[in-house]
Amino acid sequence: MGLAVEILGLVIFLGAHVFVTMRDRRAALIGKVGAGPYRGLFVLTSIIGVVLIAYGFASYRASGFMTVWSPPAWTRHIVEALMWPASIMVVAAYIPGNIKRVLKHPMLAGVKTWAFAHLCANGDLGGIILFASVLAWAVYDRITLKRRSDPGAPPIPMGGGKNDIVAVIVGTIVYLALGFVFHPVVIGVPAFGP
């Protein structure tokens, strides 16, 4: 049951994000309901999707993992190593500087890095479905960005090297918070150590 709820959450969350790439349909919906209600609906749909993913994954884990493959113990170091730059990339999307200038879409680069790292270290069916789905969406979204005719959201003013320093500091804080607080408390698995 938990796996079905996780998949439903992924369909809702990723479906809403795929809809954003369908610019004509998105524009038509915004024209019908207005920009504010559209944003509210998008946020509500995303939150529902995340809650279902989290609840479904937790229920799935509580009922016992379905192992597809057993990753070697050293693969957890891949996650530890890649989550630091992934955190910095996500932060750099909101504190744009040279990192954003080089990566163009640091949020998607960070999400792809997060998903890939976790795929390396998780061999259970629920984890594979979760991380592979998010990775597939991030790759798809990056491809569609190259084909979009409209600019999307208004651009955040681009900074320089000072913004990169701030992004690295804030990204490092996010990385440590995810590893030492979020992962052990919310996920129930320590991110660092044996």
MARSE-96134 format. One line per 5 residues: number of its first residue (from 0); their letters; for each residue y, z, x of N, C-alpha, C, CB. Coordinates in steps of 0.1 Angstrom, whole numbers, m for minus. Glycine has a CB too. Layout:
BEGIN
NUM> A> Y/Z/X/Y/Z/X/Y/Z/X/Y/Z/X ~ ... .
! end
This chain:
BEGIN
0> MGLAV> m12/0/8/0/0/0/13/0/9/0/12/m9 ~ 12/8/19/24/9/28/28/m4/34/22/19/39 ~ 17/m12/39/20/m25/45/26/m34/35/6/m30/50 ~ 22/m34/22/28/m43/12/42/m39/10/20/m41/m1 ~ 46/m26/10/60/m22/8/68/m26/20/61/m7/6 .
5> EILGL> 62/m25/32/70/m30/44/72/m45/43/61/m27/57 ~ 62/m52/40/64/m67/38/75/m70/28/51/m74/35 ~ 74/m63/16/84/m66/6/98/m63/11/81/m57/m6 ~ 100/m52/19/112/m48/25/117/m59/35/112/m35/32 ~ 108/m64/43/111/m75/52/116/m88/44/100/m78/61 .
10> VIFLG> 109/m91/34/113/m103/26/127/m101/20/102/m105/14 ~ 129/m89/15/143/m87/9/154/m87/20/143/m73/2 ~ 151/m79/31/161/m78/41/164/m92/48/157/m68/52 ~ 153/m98/53/154/m110/60/158/m122/51/141/m114/67 ~ 153/m121/38/157/m131/28/172/m131/26/150/m129/15 .
15> AHVFV> 178/m120/25/193/m119/24/200/m125/36/197/m104/22 ~ 194/m122/48/200/m127/60/198/m143/62/195/m120/72 ~ 187/m147/57/184/m162/57/194/m169/47/170/m165/54 ~ 196/m162/36/206/m168/26/219/m170/32/207/m159/14 ~ 224/m162/41/237/m163/48/237/m176/55/239/m151/57 .
20> TMRDR> 226/m181/60/226/m194/68/227/m206/59/213/m195/76 ~ 225/m204/46/226/m215/36/240/m216/32/216/m213/24 ~ 249/m221/39/263/m220/37/268/m226/24/270/m227/48 ~ 262/m237/19/266/m242/6/263/m233/m5/260/m256/4 ~ 250/m228/m5/246/m219/m16/254/m205/m15/231/m216/m14 .
25> RAALI> 256/m201/m3/264/m189/m1/278/m191/m6/265/m185/14 ~ 285/m202/m3/298/m205/m8/299/m206/m23/304/m218/m1 ~ 288/m212/m29/288/m213/m44/287/m199/m50/276/m222/m48 ~ 279/m190/m44/277/m177/m50/290/m169/m48/266/m169/m43 ~ 297/m170/m37/310/m164/m35/320/m169/m45/315/m166/m20 .
30> GKVGA> 319/m182/m47/328/m188/m57/326/m183/m71/327/m203/m57 ~ 313/m180/m74/310/m174/m88/314/m160/m89/295/m176/m90 ~ 310/m151/m79/312/m137/m81/323/m131/m73/299/m130/m77 ~ 329/m138/m64/340/m133/m55/334/m128/m42/348/m123/m63 ~ 343/m127/m32/339/m123/m19/335/m108/m18/351/m126/m9 .
35> GPYRG> 343/m100/m25/340/m85/m25/327/m82/m31/351/m78/m32 ~ 324/m87/m44/311/m84/m50/299/m90/m41/311/m90/m64 ~ 302/m102/m35/291/m108/m27/288/m99/m15/296/m122/m22 ~ 298/m94/m9/296/m85/3/289/m72/m2/309/m81/9 ~ 293/m67/m13/286/m55/m18/272/m58/m22/294/m50/m31 .
40> LFVLT> 269/m69/m28/255/m73/m31/247/m75/m18/255/m86/m39 ~ 253/m81/m8/246/m83/5/243/m70/11/255/m91/14 ~ 252/m60/12/250/m47/18/240/m40/10/263/m39/18 ~ 240/m40/m3/231/m32/m12/217/m38/m9/235/m33/m26 ~ 216/m51/m9/203/m58/m7/197/m54/7/204/m73/m9 .
45> SIIGV> 206/m54/17/201/m51/30/197/m37/31/213/m53/40 ~ 204/m27/25/200/m13/25/187/m11/18/211/m5/18 ~ 185/m18/7/172/m17/m1/161/m22/8/173/m25/m14 ~ 163/m33/15/153/m39/24/150/m29/35/158/m52/30 ~ 160/m23/42/157/m14/53/150/m2/48/170/m10/59 .
50> VLIAY> 153/4/36/147/15/31/132/12/28/154/20/18 ~ 129/1/22/116/m3/19/108/m6/32/115/m16/11 ~ 114/m12/42/107/m14/55/103/0/61/116/m22/65 ~ 113/9/61/111/22/67/100/30/60/124/30/68 ~ 101/30/47/92/37/38/78/31/39/96/38/23 .
55> GFASY> 77/18/38/65/11/39/58/13/53/66/m4/37 ~ 66/12/64/60/14/77/55/28/79/70/10/88 ~ 63/38/74/59/52/75/46/55/67/70/61/70 ~ 45/49/55/33/51/47/21/44/54/35/45/33 ~ 23/32/59/13/25/66/8/33/78/18/11/71 .
60> RASGF> 17/39/86/14/47/98/6/59/94/26/51/106 ~ 10/66/83/4/78/78/m11/75/73/12/84/67 ~ m13/63/68/m27/60/63/m36/55/74/m26/50/52 ~ m31/53/86/m39/49/98/m35/35/102/m54/50/94 ~ m34/33/115/m30/20/120/m42/10/119/m26/21/135 .
65> MTVWS> m39/m3/117/m48/m14/118/m46/m21/131/m47/m24/106 ~ m55/m17/141/m53/m23/154/m57/m37/155/m60/m14/165 ~ m48/m46/160/m51/m60/163/m55/m61/177/m39/m69/159 ~ m47/m55/186/m50/m55/200/m45/m42/206/m44/m67/207 ~ m50/m38/217/m46/m25/224/m38/m29/236/m58/m17/228 .
70> PPAWT> m25/m28/235/m16/m31/247/m18/m21/258/m1/m31/243 ~ m18/m25/270/m19/m16/282/m8/m6/281/m19/m24/295 ~ m11/6/287/m1/17/287/12/13/293/m7/29/293 ~ 12/4/304/24/0/311/34/m8/303/20/m7/323 ~ 29/m13/291/38/m21/283/50/m13/277/31/m28/272 .
75> RHIVE> 48/0/276/58/9/271/70/8/280/53/23/269 ~ 68/6/293/79/5/303/87/m8/300/74/5/317 ~ 81/m18/295/88/m30/291/99/m27/280/79/m41/285 ~ 94/m19/271/104/m14/260/115/m6/266/96/m6/249 ~ 111/4/274/121/12/281/132/4/288/115/23/290 .
80> ALMWP> 127/m6/296/136/m14/304/144/m23/296/127/m22/314 ~ 138/m30/286/146/m40/278/155/m34/267/136/m50/272 ~ 152/m22/263/161/m16/252/175/m13/257/154/m4/247 ~ 176/m10/270/190/m8/276/199/m20/274/189/m3/290 ~ 194/m32/280/203/m43/278/204/m48/264/198/m55/286 .
85> ASIMV> 194/m45/256/194/m49/241/205/m41/234/181/m47/234 ~ 206/m28/238/216/m19/232/230/m24/236/214/m5/236 ~ 232/m27/249/245/m32/254/249/m45/247/244/m34/269 ~ 239/m54/245/242/m67/239/247/m65/224/230/m76/239 ~ 240/m56/217/244/m53/203/258/m48/203/234/m44/196 .
90> VAAYI> 261/m38/211/275/m32/212/285/m43/216/275/m20/222 ~ 281/m52/225/291/m62/230/294/m72/219/284/m70/241 ~ 287/m72/208/290/m81/197/303/m75/190/279/m82/187 ~ 305/m62/191/316/m56/184/327/m52/193/311/m43/177 ~ 324/m52/206/335/m50/217/334/m62/226/332/m36/225 .
95> PGNIK> 339/m73/221/337/m86/228/345/m87/241/340/m97/219 ~ 338/m91/251/344/m94/264/336/m105/271/343/m81/273 ~ 334/m104/284/327/m115/291/312/m116/287/328/m113/306 ~ 306/m104/283/292/m105/279/291/m114/266/287/m90/275 ~ 300/m112/257/300/m120/245/303/m135/248/310/m115/234 .
100> RVLKH> 312/m137/257/316/m150/261/304/m158/267/328/m150/271 ~ 296/m151/275/285/m157/281/273/m159/272/280/m149/293 ~ 270/m149/264/259/m149/255/262/m157/242/254/m135/252 ~ 274/m158/238/279/m164/226/276/m155/213/273/m177/224 ~ 263/m151/212/259/m143/201/251/m131/206/250/m152/191 .
105> PMLAG> 258/m121/211/250/m110/217/242/m102/207/260/m101/224 ~ 247/m101/195/239/m94/185/225/m100/183/246/m94/171 ~ 224/m113/182/211/m120/181/203/m119/194/213/m135/177 ~ 210/m119/205/203/m118/218/197/m104/219/212/m121/230 ~ 205/m94/214/200/m80/215/188/m78/205/211/m70/211 .
110> VKTWA> 189/m84/193/178/m82/183/166/m89/188/182/m88/170 ~ 167/m101/194/155/m108/200/149/m100/211/159/m122/205 ~ 157/m94/220/152/m86/231/145/m74/225/164/m82/240 ~ 151/m67/215/145/m55/209/131/m59/203/154/m50/198 ~ 131/m70/195/118/m74/189/107/m78/199/121/m85/179 .
115> FAHLC> 111/m86/209/102/m90/219/96/m78/227/108/m100/229 ~ 105/m69/231/100/m57/238/90/m49/230/112/m48/242 ~ 93/m47/217/84/m39/209/71/m47/206/91/m36/196 ~ 72/m60/205/59/m68/203/50/m66/215/62/m83/201 ~ 56/m64/227/47/m63/239/40/m50/239/56/m63/252 .
120> ANGDL> 45/m39/233/39/m26/233/33/m21/220/50/m16/237 ~ 33/m29/210/27/m25/197/16/m35/193/38/m25/186 ~ 4/m31/192/m7/m39/189/m13/m37/175/m18/m38/198 ~ m6/m29/167/m11/m27/153/m5/m37/143/m7/m13/148 ~ m11/m40/133/m7/m50/123/7/m48/118/m17/m51/112 .
125> GGIIL> 10/m36/113/23/m33/108/34/m36/118/23/m19/103 ~ 32/m31/130/42/m33/140/44/m48/144/38/m26/153 ~ 32/m55/145/33/m70/148/41/m77/137/19/m76/149 ~ 37/m74/124/44/m80/113/59/m77/113/39/m76/99 ~ 63/m65/116/77/m61/116/84/m68/127/78/m46/118 .
130> FASVL> 80/m67/140/87/m72/151/87/m87/152/82/m66/164 ~ 75/m93/148/74/m108/149/83/m114/138/60/m112/146 ~ 84/m108/126/93/m113/115/107/m112/120/91/m105/103 ~ 112/m101/125/126/m100/130/129/m109/141/129/m85/134 ~ 119/m111/150/121/m121/161/122/m135/156/110/m120/171 .
135> AWAVY> 113/m138/146/114/m152/141/127/m154/133/102/m154/131 ~ 132/m144/126/145/m146/119/156/m148/129/148/m134/110 ~ 156/m140/140/167/m140/150/167/m154/157/166/m129/160 ~ 155/m159/160/155/m173/166/160/m183/156/140/m176/170 ~ 155/m182/143/160/m191/133/175/m191/131/153/m188/119 .
140> DRITL> 180/m179/130/195/m177/128/202/m183/140/198/m162/127 ~ 198/m181/152/205/m187/164/205/m202/163/198/m182/177 ~ 193/m208/159/192/m223/158/202/m228/147/178/m227/154 ~ 203/m221/135/212/m225/125/226/m224/128/209/m217/112 ~ 230/m214/137/244/m213/141/249/m225/148/245/m201/151 .
145> KRRSD> 240/m232/155/244/m244/161/247/m256/152/233/m249/171 ~ 242/m255/139/244/m265/130/253/m262/119/230/m268/123 ~ 259/m250/119/268/m247/108/282/m253/110/270/m231/107 ~ 287/m258/99/300/m265/100/312/m255/98/301/m276/89 ~ 310/m244/92/320/m234/90/319/m223/101/320/m227/76 .
150> PGAPP> 330/m217/104/330/m207/115/323/m193/111/344/m204/120 ~ 321/m191/98/316/m178/94/326/m168/93/305/m174/104 ~ 323/m156/98/333/m145/98/345/m147/107/326/m131/102 ~ 356/m141/104/367/m143/113/364/m137/127/380/m136/108 ~ 368/m144/137/364/m140/151/371/m127/155/368/m151/161 .
155> IPMGG> 364/m119/162/369/m106/167/376/m110/180/358/m95/170 ~ 389/m106/182/396/m110/194/388/m107/207/410/m103/195 ~ 387/m116/216/379/m115/228/387/m107/239/375/m129/233 ~ 381/m98/245/387/m90/255/381/m95/269/384/m75/254 ~ 383/m88/279/378/m91/292/369/m81/298/390/m93/302 .
160> GKNDI> 370/m79/311/361/m70/318/362/m56/314/364/m71/333 ~ 373/m51/309/375/m37/304/366/m35/292/389/m34/301 ~ 365/m45/283/356/m44/271/342/m44/276/359/m56/262 ~ 338/m51/286/325/m51/291/321/m37/296/323/m61/302 ~ 330/m31/303/328/m17/308/325/m8/296/339/m12/317 .
165> VAVIV> 334/m9/286/332/0/274/319/m4/267/344/m3/264 ~ 316/m16/266/303/m20/259/291/m15/267/302/m36/259 ~ 291/m15/280/280/m9/288/280/6/286/282/m12/303 ~ 291/13/286/291/27/284/286/31/270/305/33/286 ~ 292/25/260/287/27/246/273/23/244/297/20/236 .
170> GTIVY> 269/12/249/255/7/248/245/16/255/254/m7/254 ~ 249/22/266/241/32/273/239/44/264/246/35/287 ~ 250/49/258/249/60/249/240/58/237/264/64/244 ~ 242/46/231/233/42/220/218/41/225/237/28/215 ~ 216/36/236/202/35/242/196/49/244/202/28/256 .
175> LALGF> 204/58/249/199/72/251/197/79/238/209/80/260 ~ 206/77/228/204/83/215/192/77/208/217/80/206 ~ 190/64/209/178/58/203/165/64/209/178/43/204 ~ 165/65/222/153/70/230/150/85/228/155/66/244 ~ 161/93/229/159/107/229/160/114/215/169/114/238 .
180> VFHPV> 167/107/206/168/113/193/161/105/182/183/115/190 ~ 166/93/180/161/85/169/146/83/169/168/72/168 ~ 141/77/180/127/74/181/118/86/179/124/67/195 ~ 120/97/186/110/108/184/112/115/171/112/118/195 ~ 124/116/165/127/123/153/123/114/141/141/128/152 .
185> VIGVP> 128/102/140/127/93/129/113/86/129/138/84/128 ~ 110/80/141/98/72/142/86/81/145/99/62/153 ~ 88/92/151/77/101/154/70/98/167/68/102/143 ~ 75/89/175/69/86/187/79/87/198/63/71/187 ~ 76/95/209/86/96/220/88/82/227/81/106/230 .
190> AFGP> 101/79/230/104/66/236/103/67/251/118/62/232 ~ 105/79/257/104/80/271/93/90/275/118/86/277 ~ 88/88/287/78/98/292/64/93/288/80/112/287 ~ 54/102/291/40/98/289/36/98/274/31/108/296 .
! end
